[in-house]
Amino acid sequence: MTVELNDVKEEVINLDQNKVTFRGKAAQKEYQFELEFNKEVDPEQSKKAVTPRNICFVIYKKEEGYWPKLTKGSKV
């Protein structure tokens, strides 16, 4: 998963088995989101990288198998 946001400052990122939350500042504005995953993920194995151009996540599922979509609910 990639979040396209340039020059993020003061970022707070939490990844647990059920969701990822983000809060940070970029270009004098505050941004935040929370995504609840369709099923459980493995936060220990998952990784994140904050670069000047974006924030990249590599998120591993706890159990193998197909997910019809990344998040629960009908809208993101």
VMD Tcl script that draws the C-alpha trace (Angstrom):
set ca {
  {0.00 0.00 0.00}
  {1.38 3.45 -0.88}
  {0.29 6.81 0.53}
  {1.22 9.59 -1.90}
  {2.10 12.50 0.38}
  {5.23 14.65 -0.07}
  {7.54 15.75 2.75}
  {5.59 14.29 5.67}
  {6.58 15.64 9.09}
  {5.63 14.57 12.61}
  {4.12 11.32 11.33}
  {2.52 8.86 13.73}
  {1.88 5.44 12.20}
  {0.34 2.51 14.07}
  {-0.10 -0.90 12.50}
  {-1.79 -3.69 14.43}
  {-3.53 -6.94 13.48}
  {-6.79 -5.26 12.53}
  {-6.02 -1.75 11.26}
  {-3.49 0.89 10.28}
  {-3.74 4.50 11.47}
  {-1.78 7.49 10.20}
  {-1.46 11.10 11.27}
  {1.05 13.61 9.94}
  {1.70 17.06 8.49}
  {2.62 17.99 4.93}
  {2.51 21.34 3.13}
  {1.13 23.17 6.20}
  {-1.86 20.76 6.44}
  {-2.67 17.90 8.77}
  {-3.66 14.52 7.33}
  {-5.01 11.42 9.02}
  {-6.72 8.15 8.18}
  {-7.67 4.81 9.69}
  {-8.17 1.67 7.61}
  {-9.66 -1.47 9.11}
  {-8.36 -4.55 7.30}
  {-10.68 -7.19 5.85}
  {-8.92 -9.88 7.95}
  {-5.97 -9.99 10.37}
  {-2.47 -9.04 9.24}
  {0.96 -9.81 10.72}
  {2.33 -6.51 12.11}
  {5.64 -8.10 13.16}
  {6.50 -9.17 9.61}
  {5.00 -6.09 7.89}
  {7.19 -3.09 7.03}
  {6.89 0.62 6.32}
  {9.17 3.18 4.71}
  {8.71 6.95 4.92}
  {10.41 8.70 2.01}
  {10.34 12.36 0.86}
  {7.76 11.43 -1.81}
  {5.48 8.90 -0.11}
  {4.90 6.32 2.60}
  {5.14 2.69 1.48}
  {3.75 -0.26 3.40}
  {4.40 -3.95 2.81}
  {1.63 -5.67 4.76}
  {1.58 -9.43 5.25}
  {-1.58 -11.42 5.87}
  {-1.76 -13.53 9.00}
  {-3.33 -16.40 7.03}
  {-2.85 -17.20 3.37}
  {-5.77 -16.84 1.02}
  {-7.57 -14.44 -1.27}
  {-9.14 -11.23 0.03}
  {-11.81 -9.70 -2.22}
  {-10.64 -6.27 -1.00}
  {-8.18 -4.74 1.47}
  {-10.63 -3.16 3.92}
  {-13.93 -3.94 5.63}
  {-17.07 -2.06 4.70}
  {-18.37 -0.88 1.38}
  {-16.55 2.48 1.09}
  {-13.02 3.71 1.78}
}
mol new
graphics top color blue
foreach p $ca { graphics top sphere $p radius 0.5 }
foreach p [lrange $ca 0 end-1] q [lrange $ca 1 end] { graphics top cylinder $p $q radius 0.2 }
display resetview
